[in-house]
C-alpha cells in the first residue's frame, strides 16, 4: 500500500513520521475506515520490527508510528507529494496488459482501490486489459461505515465503467476457466464472524443490518493435488469457504490456502478451532497474508500440523508451486 501511494521508488529508509501522517491522510481521503487503517498500521509495525532485527531499517517505532490510532488521530503534516498518483510496477518483469478479467473478492477499498488506476494504465497497451471485473452478489449494496454513508463502491463503478469496464455479478459457483472456479455466495454455516465491526449494509428489502460482507467470495483452483483456495480477506469465514468449495467444485483434500483469513483480532480459542477444522480438511500448505495475523499464523503451524516450510506469513514476492511448495522469500523463510 505504501508503494501504491508513494511510488515504486519509495525506500524503507524514507519511512518517518511525516510519511505515516501522509499515508493516513491519503487513506482517509480514499474513504478507508479508521478500522482498516488501524489494521494496516498494526501490520506495518510488525514488519518494521522484523526489519529492525534484520538491520534493514534503523528508525524508532515509537517516533514513527502512533501508539494508539482511532478517530481522534490527526496527521500532523501534509507530506503527500504528487508521486502518490503514480502507478508502481506491481509485478516487475511481468506484463499484465494481456489479462482481461479480474476478481474483486469483496467491496472494501483496500481490495478495490487500485482497479481504476491499473485499468487506465494497462489499457494504453491493450484496450481489453482488466476490462471485466467479477464480483459477488451484494457488492453494490449501499453501505454505512461508522454511521456514515460510503460512496466508495458507487465511485468505483462510475469510474471503472467510464473506462469501458464492466462488472459480472456472481451468486452461484462459476468456472471462469478450466479448473478455475469462483465460489459464488458463501453460506454462513459456522459461528465465524471474520469481518469488521461498525459497518452496515442495506438489503434489497430496504433493511439496514450489520455488514457481514455478503459479497465475499474466493477463487478455487482444482489441481491434481487437491483444491487451492485463494481468498481476499476470508470475511465469509475460511471454514465456510472451504466447505462450499468442496461442495461446488469437488470433494477432495485442500492442498493449499493462500490469502487473508481475517483472524488477526480473534482470540486463541477461535484461531485454534479454525486450525483444527482446516486440518480435518487435509490442509498441507498455508500462506496467511494481509489480515490473517502473524500470531494466528504461528498458532496454525501447531494446530493444523504445519511447519515453517508449509505455513508462512504472506509477503510481497512470495510464491506457491504445486511441485515445490511455498517460496516465502528470505525474510519470511
HUQUI-V828551 format. One record per residue. N is the residue number from 0. PSI is psi in radians with two decimals (999 if undefined). Layout:
BEGIN
n/psi
N/PSI
N/PSI
END
This chain:
BEGIN
n/psi
0/-0.66
1/-0.72
2/-0.66
3/-0.67
4/-0.67
5/-0.18
6/2.71
7/-0.24
8/0.00
9/2.36
10/2.62
11/-0.59
12/-0.37
13/-0.12
14/1.95
15/-3.08
16/-0.76
17/-0.64
18/-0.70
19/-0.72
20/-0.77
21/-0.67
22/-0.85
23/-0.78
24/-0.77
25/-0.73
26/-0.69
27/-0.65
28/-0.49
29/-0.10
30/0.19
31/2.39
32/2.72
33/-0.51
34/-0.80
35/-0.74
36/-0.69
37/-0.75
38/-0.76
39/-0.71
40/-0.61
41/-0.76
42/-0.72
43/-0.71
44/-0.78
45/-0.71
46/-0.67
47/-0.58
48/-0.77
49/-0.69
50/-0.66
51/-0.79
52/-0.64
53/0.05
54/0.61
55/-0.16
56/2.49
57/0.29
58/-3.01
59/2.15
60/-0.75
61/-0.53
62/-0.52
63/-0.73
64/2.47
65/2.42
66/-0.69
67/2.53
68/2.38
69/-2.82
70/-0.47
71/-0.17
72/2.32
73/2.18
74/2.43
75/-0.46
76/2.64
77/1.70
78/0.08
79/2.11
80/-3.12
81/-0.36
82/-0.26
83/-0.35
84/-0.11
85/2.74
86/2.03
87/2.74
88/1.62
89/-0.44
90/1.54
91/2.33
92/-0.05
93/2.16
94/1.97
95/-0.16
96/-0.47
97/-0.20
98/2.15
99/-0.47
100/2.51
101/2.50
102/2.19
103/1.95
104/-0.53
105/3.12
106/-0.24
107/2.48
108/-0.44
109/-0.07
110/-0.11
111/-0.22
112/-0.42
113/-0.08
114/-0.88
115/-0.75
116/-0.79
117/-0.78
118/-0.78
119/-0.72
120/-0.80
121/-0.49
122/-0.23
123/-0.47
124/-0.58
125/2.01
126/-0.36
127/0.03
128/2.22
129/0.76
130/-0.12
131/2.12
132/2.24
133/2.26
134/2.87
135/2.78
136/2.29
137/-0.13
138/-0.67
139/0.10
140/2.49
141/2.51
142/2.71
143/2.31
144/2.02
145/0.74
146/-0.10
147/2.44
148/2.30
149/2.28
150/0.14
151/-0.74
152/-0.71
153/-0.70
154/-0.72
155/-0.83
156/-0.81
157/-0.83
158/-0.67
159/-0.77
160/-0.52
161/-0.39
162/0.18
163/0.14
164/2.70
165/2.71
166/2.49
167/2.09
168/2.29
169/2.31
170/-0.90
171/2.94
172/2.53
173/2.40
174/1.83
175/-0.70
176/2.86
177/2.04
178/0.03
179/1.95
180/2.66
181/2.43
182/-0.50
183/-2.90
184/2.34
185/2.00
186/2.50
187/1.56
188/-0.43
189/-3.11
190/0.19
191/2.32
192/1.14
193/1.06
194/2.75
195/2.65
196/2.91
197/0.35
198/2.60
199/2.70
200/2.49
201/2.07
202/2.86
203/-0.43
204/0.06
205/-0.16
206/2.42
207/2.21
208/2.95
209/2.34
210/1.78
211/0.36
212/1.11
213/-0.34
214/-0.04
215/2.19
216/2.95
217/2.81
218/2.52
219/2.12
220/2.11
221/1.71
222/2.96
223/-0.38
224/-0.05
225/-3.04
226/2.41
227/1.98
228/2.17
229/1.99
230/2.86
231/-1.25
232/-0.22
233/0.59
234/-0.45
235/-0.14
236/2.18
237/-0.55
238/-0.79
239/-0.75
240/-0.79
241/-0.71
242/-0.77
243/-0.54
244/-0.74
245/-0.56
246/-0.75
247/-0.45
248/-1.20
249/2.69
250/2.10
251/3.03
252/2.71
253/1.80
254/-0.64
255/2.61
256/2.27
257/2.18
258/-2.91
259/2.46
260/-0.02
261/0.93
262/0.13
263/-0.53
264/0.06
265/2.62
266/2.99
267/-0.65
268/-0.74
269/-0.74
270/-0.77
271/-0.69
272/-0.77
273/-0.76
274/-0.75
275/-0.71
276/-0.73
277/-0.56
278/-0.68
279/-0.53
280/-0.12
281/0.37
282/2.31
283/-0.31
284/2.45
285/2.15
286/1.76
287/1.77
288/3.12
289/-1.85
290/0.25
291/-0.81
292/2.31
293/-0.78
294/-0.72
295/-0.74
296/-0.72
297/-0.69
298/-0.52
299/-0.63
300/-0.73
301/-0.88
302/-0.57
303/0.08
304/0.58
305/-3.12
306/-3.00
307/-0.25
308/-0.45
309/-0.07
310/1.94
311/2.75
312/2.21
313/2.36
314/2.77
315/2.22
316/-0.20
317/2.64
318/2.87
319/2.35
320/2.34
321/-0.57
322/-0.74
323/-0.17
324/-2.51
325/2.34
326/1.75
327/-0.03
328/2.93
329/-0.76
330/-0.58
331/0.02
332/999
END
